[in-house]
Amino acid sequence: MRWQGQRIGDLDESALPGLEDRRGVLRTVTTPEFAGMTFHEVLSRSALNKVPGASRMPFTWTINPYRGCSHACVYCFARGTHEYLDLDGGADFDSQIVVKVNVVEVLQKELRRGSWQHELVALGTNTDPYQRAEGRYRLMPGIIEALATSGTPMSLLTKGTLIRRDIPLLVKAARRVHVDIQMSIAMYDDDLQKAIEPGAPTTQARLDTVRALTDAGFRVTVFLMPILPHLTDSVDAINTALARIKEAGAFRVIYGALHLRPGVKPWFLQWLEAHRPDLLSSYRGLYPGMSAEAPKPYRQWLAKRVRPLIRMHALDGRDEEDSYLASARGMRASAVRTPVPTASAPAQPMLF
């Protein structure tokens, strides 16, 4: 594969961000504790990845300590990124996990640069930082501590219940910087969840994690996405999901219809053919050719169905900023002008 058998002085400009420099030692690890999985340990040149200026994302910087994800969600939008490593977006994405073992040390160095503007850094935007591999490598505590110590606000999106391990550290970090936490919970039918997210924690385990984070003082946003046409878009399904989210203590829900990017679509349709062949023709009609988004009429129909239910359950976050975008912009602006408090005089927690 493209980054195997590294040679001194070998650079690959077409590789994924952070993997261009092949002078680092690559070690391939298998262990009975993670049956069927292979970890490819790499030395990364960079930790902070800049989001392209044309992106609609509400942040400028991301950190991805892992590539590939053992959650194995069939619909995961990041599957196509594995193809850059000469791996496929199906079984390889689920089992061949790239680990940037030096990411904490590289991040600390980057955050010390005089040019660093302490802008919001997002984690979990590509693959999950709290997937099972994190239990082995424990990269997140160092990342959280490095960001907080440097006065850099952070946003974490995860399906992983392993984040509960780091709650004390996140509470400590929130005394210094903004800490925004989102939990992704899309499926509320146990059989469907097991079939379409076979490596992810159960829905109830994630709801319990929302409760634990809420009890620790965080205002957790739940991502109710993707909503799957004909599978999870009924009034009963959405209402049940929102009731359980509310009971778990979340303060806001963000929803979205299924995206099927080119690197994801074949794997999702393959799953659909095996599990719900009756819906195959309908999905091909909704997502024809290279189309990634559900058609506008469907999205408008879904909005009219979901938004009133979100308001009914008081999960629109109206007591907070109007949107995640506004929240992130505010964090970027305040972070530049807010000094890092000393350990002897910590600021009050700013928990979202």
N, C-alpha and C positions, 0 to 999 in steps of 0.2 A: 504494500500500500504506500501511498505517497510519502508518508512521514516515517516509514520504517527504515531500518538500516542506516541511521543517520551518519553523515560524514562531517568531519571538521570543515568549517567554512561553507557548508552547503545551505543556501537560502532558497526558499520556495515562496515567491511573491504571490502565488495564487492560492496559498493555503489559508485556512481560517485565521482570523485575527488572533495573534498570540502564538501561532504555530508556524510562522514563517521561517524562524531560525531553527535549523535542524542540528545545531551544534550541541544541544542539550542531550543528555543520555536518555534513551527511551527504554523503559523496562515494562515488560508484559507480565501481568500477575493474574493467576487464577487461584481460587481458594475454595475448599468445600463449603465454607460459610456462605458463599455467594454462588451456588451451583448454577452452571450454565452461563455465567458472566465472566468477561475478561476485562481487566483494567489496564489501560495503556497509560503509564505514568510518563509525563513529558515535562520538560523545563520550558516555561513560557517566557517570551521576551517582554510581554506586557500583561497587565492586569486590567487596566481601565480601557474600555472600548468606547470610542466616540460614536454616537448615533449620527447617521447622515443628516445634514441640514434639512433636506426635503422631507424627512420623516415627520409623521403626525404624532409621534410619541411625546408624552409630557415630561421627558427627561433628556438629558444630553449625554449621559455616561452610563455604562452598564459594566457589570463584572459577571463573567461566566466561568466559575471554577471547574465546571464539568461540561463535556460534550457527549450527547447521547443521554438516555434517561431510562432507568429501570422501571419507572411507572408504566411504561409500555402502552400509553393511551393511544388508541388507534387513530384518533383525530388530531394528534399533536401537530401543530403548525411547523415545528422545528425539524421535523423528520428530514426534510430536504437538505438541511445543512450537513448531514452525515455524508452525502454524496460527494462533497468537496474533499473528503478523506478517502475516496475510492471505496466507501462502504455503502451498503444500501440503506434506504430509509425505513425498512421493515424490521426484520429480526435483528440486523446489525445495530440499528439505532437503540433497540431495547437491551442489547446484551454486550456491545462493544463500547465501553465507557472510557472516554479520554479524561484524564485527571491532571490538572495543572498543579503539580505537587509543590511548586515554589511560589504559588500565587500570592501568599501573604507577604513574603519577603519582597517580591516585586512591587506589590501594592504600597507597602510602607515607603519604599524608595520614591515611587511616583507621587505620593501624597506630600513628600517633603520638598518637592520642587517649588521654587518661588513663583512659577507661573500657574500653579494650581489655584483655581478660583473657588474651591469649596462648593461646587455645584452638586445638585442632587445626584446620587448614584443609585441605580436600580439593579436589584438582583432578582433572578427568576424570570427574566424577560425572554430567555431562549430555552434553556433546560433548567430543571428544578435544582436549586442549591441544597435542598433538604431531601434529595432522593437517597436511596439506601446506601450508596457509596459514601455519603457524608458520615455515616456511622463508623466507617472504617478510617476515613482520612481526616475528619475533624478540621476542615478548612474554615468553616463559617465563624467559629469563635475568634480566630485571628483577624478575619476580614472585618467583622463587626467592631472589634476593639480598635483596629487601625483607622477605620472611618471615624469613629467617635472621638478618638484621641486627636485626630487632625481637624476636628470641627466640621466634618462633612456629613450632611443629612443623607438618610438612606431610605429606600423603599424596598420591601421584601414581598414577593409573591411566591406562594408555595402550595403544593398539595400535601407536603410532607409533615407528618405529625412529629417528626424529630425536632422541629423548631421548639417544642416544649422544653427540650434539654437546655436551650439557650435563653429561656425567658429571664432568668436573673441577669444575664449579661445584657439583654435588650433593655431591661428596665434601667440598668446602670447607664447604658448608652443614651437613653432618652433623657437623662438629666443634663446631657451636653448638647445633643442635636435632635432635630426632628427625626422620628422613627415612624414610618408608615407601614402597616402590615396588612396584606391581603391574603385570604385563603381561597383557593380555587375549589369549588364544590359544584359540579354540574349535574351529577346523577343521583336521584333519590329513590330509584328502584334498585334493590340490592342485586337482583339477577343481572340487570342491564349493566350495572356498575362493574360487576365482576367480569362480565364478558368484554366490555369495551375499555376498561382501565385495569387490566389483570394484575399489574404490579403495584398499583397505588393503594394507600390505606383506605379502609372502608369509609363510606359517607359518615357514619356515626362517629368514627374515630376523629375525622376532621372537624365535625361539629363540636365534639368534646374539646378539641384543640382551640377552636374559636372561644369556647367558654373559658378555658384556662387563660388565654391571652386577655380576654375581657376582664376576668377577675384580677389580672395583674395590672390593669389600668389602661390597656390599649383599646382604642376604638377600631374594631376590625371591619374591613370591607370584605364582603364575599363576592367573588366573581361567579355568577350563575351563567357560565358559558363554557362550552358552546351549548346553546339550545338546539336540539336536533329535530328537524322537521319530521312530523309523524311519529316521533318517538318520545319526546319530552316537551312538546309545545302545547299540550292540552291545558285547559283551564285548571282541571283537577291536579295535573302534574305540577304546574307552576305554583298553584296555591299551596299545595302540600310542601313544596320546596321552601317557599317563603315563610310558612308557618314554622318549619323546623329551624330555619336560619334565625328567625326572630327569637325563638326559644333559646337558642344557643348564645344570644347576647350580642350578635352583630349589630352595627348601627347603620350599615348601608349595603345595598346590593347594586352591582353593575352587571348588566346582562348583555348578551350578544348571540346572534345566530351563528351557526356553523360556517367556518371558512374551510375550503378545500383547495389549498395551493397545489400546484403541479406535483411537488415532491411528496404530497400527502394523499392526494386523490386516489391513486391506484391501490394503496394499502387499505384505505377506508372502503372503497368499493369492493375489494376482495373480502373484507370482513363482512360487509353487508350481504354479499352473495352467499356467504356461509351461514349467517345468522338470521337475516331477514330478506330473503330473495324476493319476497313480495313487494319490497320497497325499492328495488334496484332501478326499475324503469322510472319511477318518480324522481329519484335522486339524480339520475342522468338528465332528466328534464330540467330540474332545478339548477344543476351545475354542469351545463353543457360545455364540451370542448375544454378550453383553458380557463373558463370562468371559475374564480375562487369564491366570490361572494354569492350569497343567496340573492335572488332577484329582488329588485326594489319593492315590488308589490308585496312580496312575502315579508320583507323587513318592516314595511309600513303596517301590515296586518299584525305582525308580532308585537310591534310597539303599542298598538291600540289594546292589545290583550294584556301585555305585561305591565305597562306603566301604571294603570289604575290599581293593579294588585300590589305593586311595590308601595304605592302611596297608602293603600288600605292597611298594610302591615307596618307602616311608618319606617320603611327601610330606604327612603330616598335621601337620607342624610341632610335634611334641610336645616338642621341645627348647626351644621358645619359649613364648609365652603361648598359652593355650588357644584363643583365637579372635581374629579381627580386631577384634571388638567390645571385648574385654578390652584389647587392645593400644591401641586408640584412647582408651579411657577412661583408661588409665594415662598416655598422653601428655598428655591434657588436664590431669590432676591435677598431673603433675610440671612441666609448662610454667609453671604459675602461680607455683610456688615456686622455680623455677630461674633465677638471674640470667643474663643474657647474658654469656658470657666475653669478655674483651678480646682484641684481635688478638694481643697479645704473649704471652698465656697461654691458648691455645685448649684447650677441653675435648677429651677423647678422642672419636673418632667414635662415634655411636650409630646403627649401620646395621642395619636390619631385613632 
